[in-house]
Amino acid sequence: MTMAGNLDRLFVIASSFVIALCLASIGAMGLAAWSFSQAATIEVPLVATFRGYVEQSGSHAMTVQGSWLGALVVVLILTAPLATVAIAYRDRPEGI
């Protein structure tokens, strides 16, 4: 294994973590927007609860209760497939 191969793998693992973090953030923002607009309660077990409601004045409002540990677990689960492929991938021999 060359040093460049190791750096490539490290880059793919770091990129997969960033991609997973972005996907989890987009999902959370989508759930928050839906909860806010529909005045509904959405619960993602062990991760977050989005409570949307309508105030007495008629305006929409929302509260969020979440777990950083739960969010980290979701990000690591989303990171795992691409990181696993990067670790398991073998370079082709130089002669081919």
N, C-alpha and C positions, 0 to 999 in steps of 0.2 A: 504494500500500500504506500503510495507516494504522499508527500505532504500536501500536494494540491488536491488529491482525492479526499484527504481528511478535511481540508478547508471547504471543499464542495459539500461534503456531508454536513458539516457544521452550519454552513449557510442555509442548506435546505431545512435542517431542523429548526433553526432560528426563524426562517421564513414561515414554516408551517405553524410555529407558535404565534407569530404576528397575524397570520391569516385566521387562525382559530380565534384569537382575541377579537379581531374585527368582526367575524361572523357572530360571535356571542354578543358583542355590543350592538350590532344591528338587530339581532333578535330581541334583545332587551328593550331597545328603543321602539321597535315595532309593537311589542306587547304593551309598553307604557302608553303609546299613542292610542292603541285600540281601547285600552282600559279607560283612558281619559275621555275619548270621544263617545264611548258607549256607556259610560258610568257603570262599568262592570268590574267585578273582582276576578282577577286571574291569578291562580296560584301555581307556581312551578315548584313541586315538592323539593325541599332541602336547598333551594336556590333563592327564590324571591316570591313575594306576594305584591301584586299591583292592585290597589283598591281605588277604583274610580267612583266618584259620587257627584251629585248635584247639590250645591249649597242652597240655602234658603233664598238667596238673591237670584237663583236660576243659572248661575255660572257653574261650569264644570270644574272639578278639582280632582286631585289624585295624590295618594301617598304610596310610597314604595318601602317595603321592608325586605332586606336581602341579607344573604350570607356571602362574605368574601370567599370563604372556604368552598362553598357550593359552586360559586362562579369559577373558581380555580379548577375544580374537578371537571366541570363542563369543558373548560378550555383545554385541559390536558386530554380529555377523551377525544375532542376534535383534533388535537395535535397528533395523537398516537398513530393513525394510519400512515400519514406521509412520513413521519419520523421513522417509523418501522421500515418502510420501504427504503428510505435513505440509508439506514444502518445495514440492512440486509443486502443491498445492491452490491454486486461484485463488478469490478472493472473488467473490461475485456483484456485478454493478453496483448502485449505489445506487438506481437508478430502478426496479428490478424488485422 
